[in-house]
Amino acid sequence: MPLSLVDLRPDRRLLDHEFEGYKLNLQSLPHYCFDLASPVDKLYPNEVQYSFVHAKLFALHNHLILDFWDHQYNYYYIDNRQQVCNITFDNINNTFQSAVVYDVPAHVERKSGHFNLCLTFPSQSLAVVSDGTGYIHIIKTGPRNRPAGDKQTWETLYSNLALGEGKYFTLVDARTQENDNVEMLHCLLQSVEQSENHFDSVLTWVTFENDGETWRQSIMRQVRGKGIIHYAALETSCTALYVASDNMFKFTVDSEKDIVESKVEPKTIIYTWLQTSDDITITLKLQSNFDKKLLFVNVTPSLVKISYAGKVFVDGKLSHPVDSDLTTWNIQDNGQVDILITKSESQIWNELLEGGDKDGEQILDASLVEQVHKRLAHLCSETEVTSDQNVPGLNTQELEECDAASEEDTVLVRMDITNHQITHRIPLSVHQYLFTIKLETHEVPALALRHDVDACIWQPYAQLINSETWPVKHHGTLMAFGYVQSSKQNRKFVTCSPSFSYSVVCEATRHIFIYKSTSNQDCQLRKRTEGVMKNIKVGQQHVVNIDKYGEVLGIHATNDYLFILTETKFVVIGT
């Protein structure tokens, strides 16, 4: 299947160009604090883990885990005794319950250089834990939709090294699937390996099968690339992998089928075409000792076919209408044939044939290029360009540092496991990646991407059956948040509520900034030139001081509360 480019076009109904910004609200927000029974487990990189990839994996690890299969405020974290602790917040009485539900098997003594422990819930009755030392544990949890004090103790179903001795990883995603009455568990692991003078990020897709009695590892696939990974997830159909990064990733290992390197066949050009705004010239070369009588040229207002002695050079539907009665052609002594076709309308064509033609190549006309350059000169010239029309100039002094475009060529790709190829590609260079958020239990996490000054939330869905379409839907917009978050240089965590009613920028130790986009119609500004008052749409900004709680290790936002995890505290802020 050919590579398809996906264009992200925001839903204009979800944008509000009249929104002016945020106004500071000094009213304090209610918050509730709970002292943890034991501190949160946190590790640091060692002396050989000095890359930016390592720093991101350790520093930005979210230690607060929400069970999306449970509709209560049930949160989990792993303490320094390697115990999975459950905290339930009762929003009616504003009280907390806490309990230890699982002891992570300790195979190796933990130390700096090991990765942080990870926990995820692939189904209503299963959990997966990676201990940061190379082991992965599949756990039977039983019903989890109860408060912490009423939960049963979890049971280990499988425990083993996933990638081999000494290979550490974090758990990125996990998903269950039933195939031919066989229960399957797909886990996506992220690790870092040094390759010559740089570090590679490695995504390992491990598949486990349950034969009814025990779990066993059945398939392993690996995707490797240079640099950091912004986003990675398993498609809901478990037939593809989504990866957003600054560099290209490709499959390197597949235990189920061989990886066949795709060979790019050299492109054979049998004709060229050149255009002006009024006509098109198609040029082709005939064999020596040619016979003029064997040349066939047929041009209609919408179709063209050119052949010689049964060999077809051009055949297809023209991308735009032409005046076929004015078509002429000339055959030179050396066998070169020039066919002149007059356009019905004066315009520049993107392609000769509708859908393109691999056998032909466009040659740019020098005069046409010069004409285009003159039209665009005002956009790039350092001196004033005189023109009959008043062209608005760009004042670079009005730009701020956070308006700078990304220097990295960030892309989001869909990688199919059946052919190990990238099927779809979404350029993100103009849509700065901000954060991910889980909106639907069964779907992959959504991406927050900057669009102008706003932040748009995009939800990828599985590729449609019997279709080459990869649907990525615009679900909501955080007004002016793309600009706001860029100015917060000390941000550690960034998130928003599932209803997009507020967004959050969280620093490591000092402040949490909460931006509510609900417009305040009572705010008015006076226009200086006219002296009239005008109602404007503004949101509210709240600043929460978190100095006394310590470093923030985890964060999660719901529609009504913002949950914060520090090393010794669990804090709930009413929003």
C-alpha positions in Angstrom: 0.0 0.0 0.0 1.5 3.4 -0.9 2.3 5.9 1.8 -0.6 8.3 2.6 -0.2 11.8 4.0 -2.9 12.8 6.5 -3.7 16.4 6.7 -4.9 17.7 10.1 -7.7 20.2 9.5 -9.3 21.5 12.7 -13.1 21.7 13.0 -13.9 25.4 12.8 -16.9 24.9 15.0 -14.5 24.0 17.8 -12.4 27.1 17.4 -13.2 30.6 18.9 -11.3 33.4 17.3 -13.0 35.9 19.7 -11.3 34.4 22.7 -8.8 37.1 24.1 -6.9 35.2 26.8 -6.9 34.5 30.5 -7.4 36.9 33.5 -5.8 36.1 36.8 -8.3 34.9 39.5 -7.1 35.3 43.1 -9.8 33.2 44.6 -8.3 30.1 46.2 -9.4 26.7 45.1 -10.4 24.0 47.6 -7.9 21.3 48.1 -7.5 18.2 50.2 -4.3 16.4 51.3 -3.6 12.8 52.3 -0.3 11.6 53.8 1.0 8.5 52.1 1.8 5.5 54.3 5.1 5.0 52.5 7.0 7.3 50.1 6.7 6.9 46.3 9.4 4.8 44.6 11.6 7.0 42.4 15.0 6.2 40.8 17.6 8.4 39.0 19.8 7.6 36.0 23.3 6.4 36.6 26.6 7.8 35.1 26.2 6.0 31.8 22.6 7.1 31.2 23.4 10.6 30.3 21.4 11.1 27.1 18.3 13.3 26.7 16.3 10.2 26.0 17.2 8.8 29.5 16.6 12.2 31.1 13.1 12.3 29.6 12.2 8.8 30.6 13.2 9.4 34.3 12.3 13.0 34.9 8.9 13.0 33.1 7.7 9.6 34.4 4.1 10.0 35.7 3.9 7.9 39.0 0.2 8.5 39.4 -1.9 5.8 37.7 -5.7 6.0 37.1 -7.8 2.9 36.5 -9.8 3.9 33.4 -12.0 0.8 33.7 -13.3 2.1 37.1 -15.5 5.2 37.2 -14.6 6.0 40.8 -11.7 8.1 41.9 -9.4 5.1 42.3 -5.7 5.9 41.9 -2.6 3.8 42.2 1.1 4.4 42.9 4.1 2.1 43.7 6.0 2.9 47.0 9.6 2.4 47.8 8.8 -1.1 49.2 7.7 -2.1 45.7 4.1 -2.3 46.8 1.2 -1.3 44.6 -0.9 1.1 46.8 -4.5 2.1 46.0 -6.0 5.4 47.1 -9.7 6.1 46.8 -11.1 9.6 47.1 -14.7 10.0 48.3 -15.8 13.3 46.7 -19.0 13.4 48.9 -17.3 13.4 52.2 -13.9 14.5 50.9 -12.2 11.6 52.6 -9.6 9.0 51.6 -9.1 5.3 51.8 -5.8 3.6 51.2 -4.6 -0.1 51.0 -1.8 -2.2 49.6 -3.1 -4.5 46.9 0.0 -6.1 45.5 3.7 -6.8 46.4 5.8 -6.7 43.2 8.1 -9.7 43.2 11.7 -8.6 43.9 14.1 -10.5 41.6 16.9 -7.9 41.7 17.9 -5.3 44.3 16.9 -1.9 42.9 19.5 0.8 42.3 20.2 3.9 40.3 20.1 3.0 36.6 17.1 0.8 36.9 14.0 2.2 35.3 10.9 3.3 37.3 8.2 0.8 38.0 5.2 1.0 35.7 1.6 -0.2 36.1 -1.2 -0.3 33.5 -4.6 -2.0 33.2 -5.3 -3.6 29.8 -8.7 -5.0 30.9 -11.2 -5.1 33.8 -9.5 -8.0 35.5 -5.9 -7.8 34.4 -2.9 -5.6 35.3 0.6 -5.5 34.0 3.6 -4.3 36.0 7.2 -3.8 34.8 9.7 -3.6 37.7 12.4 -1.5 35.9 14.9 -4.3 36.2 13.8 -6.3 33.1 10.9 -8.3 34.5 7.3 -8.1 33.5 4.4 -9.4 35.6 0.9 -10.3 34.4 -1.5 -10.0 37.4 -5.1 -11.1 38.0 -6.8 -8.2 39.9 -10.4 -9.4 40.1 -13.1 -6.7 40.3 -11.5 -3.3 40.8 -14.6 -1.1 41.0 -14.6 -1.0 44.8 -13.0 1.4 47.3 -9.4 0.7 48.4 -10.5 -0.9 51.7 -12.7 -3.5 50.0 -10.4 -4.7 47.3 -9.0 -8.2 47.1 -5.3 -8.9 46.9 -3.9 -9.3 43.4 -2.5 -12.6 42.1 0.6 -13.1 39.9 -0.1 -15.1 36.8 3.2 -14.7 34.9 6.6 -13.3 35.9 9.7 -13.4 33.7 12.4 -11.4 31.9 10.9 -9.8 28.8 13.9 -8.7 26.8 16.7 -10.6 28.4 19.2 -10.1 31.3 20.2 -6.6 31.9 17.8 -5.0 29.5 15.6 -2.4 31.3 12.4 -0.9 29.9 9.3 1.1 30.8 5.8 0.0 30.0 4.1 2.3 27.4 0.9 0.5 26.5 -1.0 -2.8 27.0 -4.1 -4.2 25.3 -6.0 -7.5 25.4 -7.4 -9.2 22.3 -9.3 -12.5 21.7 -8.2 -14.4 18.6 -9.7 -17.8 17.7 -10.9 -18.2 21.3 -7.3 -17.5 22.5 -6.8 -14.7 25.0 -3.9 -12.5 23.9 -2.1 -9.7 25.7 -0.1 -7.1 23.8 2.5 -5.0 25.6 4.5 -2.1 24.3 7.9 -1.6 26.0 10.3 1.3 25.6 14.0 0.9 26.1 17.2 2.8 25.2 20.3 1.3 23.6 23.6 2.9 22.7 24.5 2.7 19.0 28.0 4.0 18.1 27.9 7.7 19.0 24.2 8.1 19.8 21.4 6.5 21.7 18.5 4.7 20.0 15.0 4.5 21.3 13.6 0.9 21.0 10.0 0.0 21.1 9.4 -3.7 21.7 5.9 -5.2 21.0 5.6 -8.4 23.1 2.6 -10.7 22.6 1.5 -13.1 25.3 -1.0 -16.0 24.9 -3.2 -17.7 27.5 -3.8 -21.4 26.7 -6.4 -21.5 29.5 -4.0 -22.5 32.2 -0.8 -20.4 31.9 0.5 -17.3 30.0 3.4 -17.6 27.7 5.4 -15.2 25.5 4.6 -16.0 21.8 5.7 -13.1 19.5 8.3 -10.3 19.7 8.6 -7.3 17.4 11.0 -4.4 17.6 11.0 -0.9 16.2 14.1 1.2 16.4 15.0 4.8 15.7 17.2 7.7 16.9 16.2 10.2 19.5 13.2 10.6 21.7 9.7 9.3 21.3 6.9 11.8 21.9 4.0 9.4 21.6 3.6 5.6 21.1 0.5 3.4 21.2 -0.9 0.1 19.9 -3.8 0.4 17.5 -7.0 -1.0 19.0 -7.1 -3.7 16.3 -3.5 -4.7 17.3 -2.4 -4.6 13.7 -0.4 -1.4 13.7 1.8 0.8 15.9 1.5 4.6 16.2 4.8 6.5 16.8 5.4 10.3 17.0 9.1 11.2 16.9 11.7 13.6 15.4 13.4 10.8 13.5 12.2 7.9 11.3 11.6 4.5 13.0 11.5 1.1 11.3 11.0 -2.6 12.2 14.2 -4.5 13.0 12.8 -7.7 14.6 9.7 -9.8 14.1 9.7 -13.3 15.4 6.5 -14.2 13.5 7.6 -13.3 10.0 10.7 -12.2 8.1 11.2 -8.5 7.5 11.6 -7.8 3.8 13.4 -4.6 3.0 11.4 -2.7 0.4 13.4 -2.0 -2.7 12.7 1.3 -4.5 12.7 0.6 -8.3 14.3 3.3 -10.4 11.8 5.6 -12.0 11.6 5.3 -15.7 10.6 8.5 -17.4 9.3 8.1 -21.0 8.0 11.7 -21.5 8.3 15.1 -20.0 5.8 18.0 -19.8 6.3 21.8 -19.4 3.6 24.4 -18.8 2.9 28.0 -18.9 -0.2 29.6 -17.5 -1.9 29.1 -21.0 -0.6 25.9 -22.5 1.2 22.6 -21.9 3.9 21.0 -24.0 4.4 17.2 -23.9 7.8 16.0 -25.2 8.8 12.4 -26.0 11.5 10.7 -28.0 10.9 8.1 -30.7 13.2 5.3 -31.8 15.6 5.8 -34.7 14.2 5.2 -38.2 10.8 6.1 -37.0 7.6 6.1 -39.1 5.4 9.2 -38.8 2.4 7.2 -39.8 2.7 5.1 -36.6 2.3 8.1 -34.3 -1.1 8.3 -32.7 -2.2 11.5 -30.8 -5.8 11.8 -29.5 -6.7 14.8 -27.3 -10.2 15.5 -26.1 -11.4 18.3 -23.6 -10.7 15.9 -20.7 -8.6 12.9 -22.0 -5.3 12.4 -23.7 -3.7 9.4 -25.3 -0.3 9.4 -27.2 1.2 6.2 -28.6 3.6 5.0 -31.2 3.6 1.6 -32.9 1.4 0.2 -30.1 3.6 1.6 -27.3 1.6 4.0 -25.1 3.4 7.0 -23.8 0.6 9.0 -22.2 -2.9 7.8 -21.4 -5.4 9.2 -18.9 -7.7 11.9 -17.7 -6.3 15.4 -17.7 -6.4 17.2 -14.4 -8.2 20.2 -15.9 -10.1 20.8 -19.2 -8.3 21.8 -22.4 -9.3 23.3 -25.8 -8.7 20.1 -27.8 -9.3 21.8 -31.2 -6.1 23.9 -30.8 -3.9 20.9 -30.2 -0.8 20.7 -32.5 2.3 18.6 -32.6 5.7 18.6 -34.3 8.1 15.8 -35.2 11.8 16.7 -35.5 14.3 14.7 -37.6 16.0 13.3 -34.4 12.7 11.7 -33.3 11.7 14.3 -30.7 7.9 14.9 -30.6 6.4 18.0 -29.1 2.6 18.1 -28.5 1.2 21.6 -27.7 -2.1 21.5 -25.7 -4.0 24.8 -25.0 -5.7 25.1 -21.6 -9.3 26.1 -21.3 -8.5 28.4 -18.3 -5.4 30.3 -17.5 -4.0 28.6 -14.4 -1.1 26.5 -13.2 -1.6 22.7 -13.0 -0.3 20.7 -10.1 -0.2 17.6 -12.3 -0.8 16.6 -15.9 -3.0 13.6 -15.3 -5.6 13.2 -12.6 -4.0 11.1 -9.9 -0.5 11.6 -11.3 1.6 9.5 -13.7 4.8 7.7 -12.8 6.0 7.7 -16.4 6.1 11.4 -16.8 8.1 14.2 -15.2 7.4 18.0 -15.1 10.1 20.4 -16.2 9.8 23.9 -14.7 9.8 26.8 -17.1 12.4 29.4 -16.1 10.1 32.3 -17.0 7.3 30.7 -14.9 9.6 30.3 -11.9 10.7 33.9 -12.2 7.1 35.0 -12.3 6.3 33.1 -9.1 9.3 34.5 -7.4 8.2 38.1 -8.1 4.7 37.4 -6.7 6.2 36.0 -3.4 9.1 38.5 -3.1 7.4 40.6 -0.4 7.3 37.5 1.9 11.1 37.0 2.0 12.8 40.2 0.8 14.9 42.2 3.3 14.1 45.4 1.4 10.8 47.1 0.5 9.2 45.7 -2.6 7.3 48.3 -4.6 4.0 47.0 -5.9 0.7 48.4 -7.1 -1.1 46.6 -4.3 -0.5 47.3 -0.6 1.0 44.1 0.8 1.1 43.9 4.6 4.6 43.4 5.9 5.7 41.1 8.7 7.2 42.7 11.7 9.6 40.2 13.2 9.9 42.3 16.4 6.3 41.3 17.2 7.3 37.6 17.4 8.2 36.1 20.7 10.5 33.1 21.5 7.5 30.8 22.0 6.3 31.6 18.4 9.3 30.0 16.9 8.6 27.0 14.7 10.1 23.6 15.7 13.5 22.9 14.1 12.8 19.2 14.3 10.9 17.4 11.6 8.4 15.7 14.0 6.0 13.2 12.4 3.3 10.9 13.6 3.3 7.6 11.6 1.2 4.4 11.5 3.4 1.3 11.1 1.6 -1.8 9.9 2.8 -5.1 11.3 1.7 -7.2 8.3 4.2 -5.6 5.9 6.4 -3.7 8.3 5.8 -0.5 6.4 4.7 3.0 7.2 1.2 3.3 5.8 0.3 6.8 6.9 2.3 9.9 7.9 1.2 13.1 9.7 3.7 16.0 9.7 3.8 17.7 13.1 6.4 20.4 12.5 3.7 23.1 12.3 1.6 21.3 15.0 3.9 21.3 18.0 3.3 18.3 20.2 2.2 19.3 23.7 0.9 16.2 25.6 -1.3 13.1 25.5 -4.6 12.5 27.3 -6.8 9.4 27.6 -10.3 10.2 26.5 -11.9 6.8 25.8 -11.2 3.6 27.7 -10.9 1.4 24.6 -9.1 3.9 22.4 -5.5 5.0 22.2 -4.5 8.2 24.0 -5.4 11.4 22.2 -2.7 14.0 21.3 -2.7 17.7 22.1 -1.1 19.6 19.2 -0.6 23.4 18.9 -2.6 25.1 16.2 -1.7 28.8 16.0 -2.2 30.0 19.6 -4.6 27.2 20.6 -4.1 23.6 21.4 -6.3 21.1 19.5 -7.0 17.6 20.8 -6.8 14.9 18.2 -8.0 11.3 18.7 -6.6 8.6 16.4 -8.8 5.7 15.5 -8.1 2.3 14.0 -7.8 2.2 10.2 -11.2 1.6 8.6 -11.8 -2.0 7.3 -11.4 -2.4 3.6 -10.2 1.2 3.4 -6.9 3.1 3.3 -8.2 5.8 5.5 -6.7 6.5 8.9 -9.3 8.6 10.8 -7.8 11.2 13.2 -10.6 13.4 14.6 -10.5 16.8 16.2 -12.3 16.4 19.5 -11.8 19.7 21.3 -9.8 22.9 21.7 -8.0 24.5 24.6 -8.3 28.2 23.8 -4.9 30.1 23.7 -3.2 27.2 25.5 -0.7 26.6 22.8 0.7 30.1 23.4 0.3 30.0 27.2 2.2 26.7 27.8 5.1 27.8 25.6 5.8 30.7 28.0 6.2 28.3 31.0 9.8 27.3 30.7 9.8 25.3 34.0 6.8 23.1 33.2 7.1 19.4 34.1 3.6 18.0 33.4 1.0 19.4 31.1 -2.6 18.0 30.8 -6.3 19.0 30.7 -9.7 17.7 31.8 -11.5 15.2 29.5 -14.2 17.8 28.9 -11.5 20.4 27.9 -13.0 22.8 30.5 -9.6 23.6 31.9 -5.9 22.9 31.2 -3.0 22.6 33.5 0.7 23.5 33.5 2.5 21.9 36.5 6.0 22.9 37.6 8.2 20.4 39.5 8.2 22.1 42.9 6.7 25.7 42.9 3.4 26.3 41.1 0.5 24.8 39.3 -1.2 27.0 36.7 -4.9 26.1 36.0 -6.5 27.8 32.9 -10.3 27.7 32.8 -11.5 28.6 29.3 -15.1 29.3 30.3 -15.6 32.9 29.1 -16.3 35.7 31.5 -18.8 38.0 29.8 -18.5 40.6 32.6 -15.0 41.6 31.4 -14.9 44.8 29.4 -12.1 46.8 27.7 -12.2 50.3 26.4 -11.0 50.9 22.8 -8.5 53.7 22.9 -9.4 55.3 19.5 -13.2 55.4 20.0 -13.5 55.4 23.8 -16.3 52.8 23.8 -16.5 49.8 26.1 -16.5 46.3 24.5 -17.3 42.9 26.0 -14.5 40.4 25.4 -14.2 36.7 26.0 -11.6 35.8 28.6 -10.9 32.7 30.7 -9.6 32.5 34.3 -6.1 31.6 35.5 -5.6 30.1 38.9 -2.1 29.8 40.5 -1.7 27.1 43.2 1.5 27.2 45.3 2.8 23.6 46.0 6.1 24.4 47.8 5.0 22.7 51.0 4.2 19.4 49.3 7.5 18.7 47.6 8.4 17.7 44.1 5.4 16.7 41.9 5.8 13.0 40.7 2.4 12.5 39.1 -0.7 14.3 37.9 -4.1 13.6 36.5 -7.0 15.8 35.7 -10.7 14.9 35.8 -13.7 17.2 35.0 -14.1 18.2 38.7 -10.7 17.6 40.4 -7.0 17.8 39.8 -5.0 15.0 41.5 -1.4 15.6 42.4 1.1 13.0 43.7 4.3 14.0 45.5 6.8 11.8 47.3 4.8 11.8 50.5 1.5 13.5 49.7 -1.7 12.9 47.6 -3.4 16.2 46.9 -6.8 16.8 45.4 -7.6 20.3 44.1 -11.2 21.2 43.3 -11.6 22.8 39.9 
